[in-house]
C-alpha cells in the first residue's frame, strides 16, 4: 500500500520539473532570459509559481544541453553567445543533412513527396516582412521534413536538437531581409532535385544553402557583438566621466 503515494510523489516531482523546464525554455525563446545573464532561480520560481527545487532540476537539464552554465559558488548563468559554437553547430547540421539525403531520395514515395511539397509551400507563404519566428519555424519544418524522409530516427532526433539550440540560444531576426528571396529559391531547387531523384544536384545545393545561411548568421552575430562592445565602452566612459 505504501508504494502508491511514493510513486505519485515521484511522478509529481517529475511533472513539476518538466513544467519548470518548459517554462524556462519559453522564457529563453521569448528572450526574457538572454545569453550571459545570471539566473536568479528564486525569481524564476516566483515567476513560474513553483518551488525552487524543480527550477534547479530544470536548470541542470538545460546545463546538459549547453544552454545554461553553473559556476561553483556563484549560481547559474545563461551561456553567452559564441561564434565558434555557432559555426560548429552549422557544420554539424550540414554533415547530418547531407548524410541523410541518399536515404531520403531512396525512400521517397508519394506521401513523402506531398509532405515535402506542403512544407515548401508553408515556408514560402509565411510572413515575409521580416525573418520572423513563423518563417524560422517553417524553415526548420522544411529541413526536418526532408530529413525525416530518410526514416533514420536517431539522426533525425539529433538534427531536432541542433535546431532546438539554434532557436533557443541564437534564434530571432538574424537573417537579413535581402537574403529571404535566395532562401526561397534554394529551397525550391532542393525540392526540385529531390523530386527528380538527382542526389548530386540535391547535395550541392543543400551544402551551398546551409553554408550561405551560416555565413550570413555569423556576420550578423559578429556585428551584434561588436555593437554591444561599443555600447558597453560608451557606457563605461560615461560612467567614468561622472565619477
N, C-alpha and C positions, 0 to 999 in steps of 0.2 A: 504493500500500500504506500510506502514511503517514496517509491520511485516516481510516482505521478507528479507530485509537487516539485521534486528536484528536476525532473525533465522539463516541466513547464517553466521553471525558473531559468534553466539554461537556455531554453528556446526563446524566452522573453528577452534575455540579455543579448542573444544573437540578433533578435529583431531590432532592439534599440541601437545596437552597434551599426546595423545595416542602415537604419534610419539616419543616424548621425553621419555615416559615410556618404549617403546620398545627399544629405543637406549640405555638407561641406563641398562636395563636387558641384552642386548647383551654385554655391557661392563663388567657387573658382570660375565657373563658366560665365557667370554674370559679372565677373571682375569685382565682386565685393571683397575678395581676397586677391591680392596681387603679388607677383614674384618679388621676393626679398622681404616681404612683410613678416614681422613677428606675429605669431598666433597666440592670442590670449584665450586659452581654451575655456576659461571660466566665462568669458564674454560670449564665446561660441555656444556654450551650454545654455546660457541665458537666452540668446537669440533663437536657438533651436528648441528651447523649452525642454531641456533634458539635463540629467545629472552629468558631472564631468567624466565619469567612468566610461560610458560609451563614446564620448568625444575623443578621449585619449586612445581608445581602441581603434577608432576610425582613423585617427592621425597615424597610428602605427601601420595600418594598411596602406595609407597614402604614401608613407615613407618607403615602403617596399616597392611601390610603383614609381618612385622617383619624383613625386610631386611635392613632398614635404621632407624637411631635414630636421633631425633632432640634434641640438647642441647640448652636450652634458652640462648640467647646472645652469642652463640658460633658457631651455624650452624649445618649442617647435617654431620653425620658420617655413614659409613657402619658398621652395627652391627658386633661386634667381634665374633670369634668362641666361642662356649660354649659346653663343653662336656655334661652338664646337659641337654641343649636344644636338642642336637643331640640324646641323649638317649631317651628323651621323644618323639621325632619325630618317632623313630623306634618303640617305644611301641605303639603309636597311629596307626602307619602303620600296625603293627601286629594285633591289635584289629579289624581294619577295614577289612583287607583282610580275616581274619578268619571268621568274621561275614558274609561276602558275599559268602563264599564257599557253604553253603547249597543251597541258591537260584541259584547259578551258576550251580551246578550239576543238580538241579531240572529243570532248564530252558535249559539245554544243548540240542542242536539239531545238525543236520548235518552241518549247516552253522557255528555255533559256534565252533564245533569240528575242522572244516577246518581252521578257523581264528586262533585258539589257536595253531594248528599244524604249521601254517605258522609263527607265532610269535616265536615259539620254534626254528624252523629251522633258522630263521633270526638271532636270538641271537647266536646260535651255530656256524654260518658261519661268524659272524662278526670278525673283526681284533682281533687276539689273542696274538700278540707280547707284548702288554701292555693292561692294562684295560683302553682303550681309550674311548673317548666320544661316538664313534659309538656303542661300546658294552654297555655303560651306557644307551644310548637311547634304544637299542634293549632289554636290561634287563627290563627297565621301560615298554616298549611296551608289553612284555610278561605278566607282572603282571597286567597291566591295561586291557589287552585283557581278561585275566582270570576274573578280577573283573567285567568287562562290561557284562559278560555272565549272571550276576545276574539281569540285567535290573533295577538297582536302581540308577538313575541318580544323585541324591543328594549325596549319598555315594561315587559314582564314582568321582564327582567333588571335594569332599574333599580329596580323595586319590590323584587326579591330583595335588592339591595344595600342598600336602605333598611332592610329588616327585619334584615339582617345587622348593620348598625351599631347598631340598637336592641338586638339580642341581646347583642352583644359588649361594648358600652360602657354601655348603660342597662338591660340585662336583669336579671332577678331578680324577687323578690316585691314588685313596686312597685305593683300594683293592689290596692286594698283588698278584703278578702273580701266586704264588703257589696255590692260592685258586680258580683259574679260573676253573680247572677241577671239583672241588667239586660243584661249582655253576652250571655248565652244568649238572652234574649228578643229582643234586637236582631238577633242572627244569624238567628234563626228568621224574623223579619219580613223581613230582607233576602232570605232564601231564598224566602219565600212570594211576595214581589213579583217576583223574578226568574222564578220558575216561572210566574207569571201574565203575564209579559212586560209588567209595568207599570213602565216606565222611570222615570217621575216619582216614583212611590212608592219605588222602589229607591234613587234618588238622594237623596231626602230623608232616608230612614232611615240610609243609609250615611254621609252627611255628618254627621248627628247622632251616630251611633255613634263615628266617628273623633274628632270634636270633643269628645265626652264623655270618651273614654278619654284624649285629650291633656290635658284639664283636670285629671283625677284624677292622672295621672302627674306632671304639672308640680307639682301641690300636694304630692304625696308626696315628690318630689325636693327641693322647696323646704324642707319640714320636715326632711328628712335633712341638708341642707346647714346649716340653722340649728342643728340639734342638734350637728353636727360643730364648728361655730364655737364653740358654748357649751362643748363639751368641751375644745377647744383653749384657750379662755380660762381655764377652771378649772385645766388643767394648767400653764399659764403662771403663774398666781397661786400655785399650789402650789410650783412650782419656784422662784419669786422669794422665797417665804416661807422657804425652807430655804437660801438663799444666805448 
